Amino acid sequence: MIVEGAIVDVDGARPAYVRLQKGRVVEVGRPGTDSRRGKDKKIHGIVCPRPVNSHTHLGDAAAAQDPPRAGVSEIVGPGGLKFQRLAALSAAAKEAAMRAALERMVGEGIAAVVDFREEGVPGVEELRRAAEGLPIDVRILGRPLRRPVEVGELNRILRMSEGIGISSAREENSLTRTLIAERAHRAGKWFALHASEEVRESPEAYLLPKPDLLVHLTKAAFDDLEAVARARIPVAVCLRSNALFGRGPDLAEFARAGIRLLIGSDNAMLNSPSVFRETEFAYLSGRLLHHPVDAAYLARAAFVEPWLWLDEPGRAHVVPGMSGSPLVLRLPPEDPAYQLATRATEQLIVPTGAE
C-alpha cells in the first residue's frame, strides 16, 4: 500500500509518499516518485507516529458519573470523591473498566499510555492484569499507600512498575518527595508529580528533587514555565480535565517558554482516554480564549515528543525501518499538522496490516 500526501513526524510536516508492507515502512519519498509505478494500491492521507496518551488515571474508569460541581481536592484529591468510589469497587470491576479504557485507546491507534496508578501494590497489579494481551505499551507510575513512606512497599512498587507518580508538592512533604525520587532514580525508574494544578506552587518545590515528568502547571507563572523549560522537564497537560474545574494552561505561553509538551486525558472517571479529543479541544479553546496555540505544537505533543521522552526515538521518525508501525489517517494532506490536531478520529484510521 502507498499513502501519498504528507508525513508529520520528528522532522515536522512535509509532502511525501510512504509505502507500507504489513504495516511497516519500506519506502519514503517525494509524492509521485514511488518505485511501484501503479502496481500497489494508493490512497491519499497523512502518515505519522502513533499517538501516546501521556497522562491517565485509569483506575477510576469504573467510577464514571456526572461529577459534582466542586474543586480538584474534593473530587480527585486524597480522600476525595474518587477515592471514596474506588474503595467501594471490587478489583474485578476496576480491572474490567481499565481494560475497556485500554481497548478504546487501542481502537484510536494509541500505542502507549503513561498511567499514574494509585492504590499501592494492588493497584499496579490490577492494571497489569487489565492490560494483558493488548497491543498497547502501558507504562505504570505507581504510588505507595503508606505515609510516612515504608521503604519495603516503595521498593515492591518500583520492581513491578516504571516508576512513581505522586500527587503534588503541596500534598507530599519534601522528605517524602526526596526519598521517593532518590529510590526511583537509583532503580533506574521515573519520578513524576502534579504541579501548580489548583494554586501556583513555587518551582523550587517541584523541580527539586528533579522529576522526570510534571503534570498540569495550569496555575504556573511565565517565569515558572521558563524555569521548567530550562530544566528540560516535559509537561503533560490535560485540557478537558482542567476545563471541568474551570481552569486551563495557556499553551501559547508554554510554547513561548519552550516547554516540551505532552498530551494526556487524565482521570478516566471524568474524560474518555482520547488523545484526538484532547488536541482538538486544546486548539479550539486556545482560539476561544484569544490565546491561539500552533497546531504543529499540539501535533508534536501527541505524536512525537512522547516517544522522545520514552527514549524510543525510532518510533518518532517515519522512515524505512522505523520502530513499530505508523498511523495512517485518511485526511487531506494540506496543512497536515492542523488536520491531525483538529480532525483526526478513529473512523479515519486506515488499516495497514499491522493491526
Summary of the structure (lengths in Angstrom):
residues: 355
radius of gyration: 20.3
end to end distance: 14.3
largest distance: 67.3
contacts: 1266
relative contact order: 0.17
helix: 39%
strand: 22%
